[in-house]
């Protein structure tokens, strides 16, 4: 009898360290990879990238630097490009304060704070209902929210003025009060859309596990859904604040007295005042610009994260 054939032992083939490092180098992106394939090494592409960044920074930063320098200049001109103030002074801010700019600024803070809080609450509840529940007319309601973004303020200005003067079913006159400006800003279609699309991507298994533990609707929203929606809330918070802060027509039609105006309306009053110069108007613009910058700097990480999360869906 012949002995049974024995198969030779097959040893696994392992890649050499040099081959592993080469593959790792090919798959690991460079630190400064861009869509055009530029690297961080000095060269023509590097110089072109620096030049484009400087041009973009000049285009966007030049108006802001001109506003800041003009607000501290003794004789400022809004049509002159200047990065450094001539004869620095705080007189423009003093004159703007005498014209009541700080009172208007306080009105804007109250309206922006109350309006943003009401807007986030209403939009969050609406988005939760549209994203996590199914009911008839759901698509129609979301479409109606989107349609509100397509109506110019000039179209609804007169009807809104009539409604604020005599609220239906209640008969209350809201003109001359902060509620006349805050209530129309209570819902914004953009925030509803952003929060709805973000909540739809939350896995249903998380919600099912929470319901097994006996979690109710409000607790589900507050403790489960909202902590996962911080980037979307950051986007809605930053853009919602800027939208409310920049309102011009609504505070104008809801006011009964010039003391009810906001800082944006006050800037137009300063602009038409023949007794003040361009420096006072620029000083008022700097005062009006500060809250938006602070809100953006505080929430910029959430804003960038939310926009990046929305761009990578699908």
Order of alpha helices (4+ residues) and beta strands (2+ residues): alpha-alpha-alpha-alpha-alpha-alpha-alpha-alpha-alpha-alpha-alpha-alpha-alpha
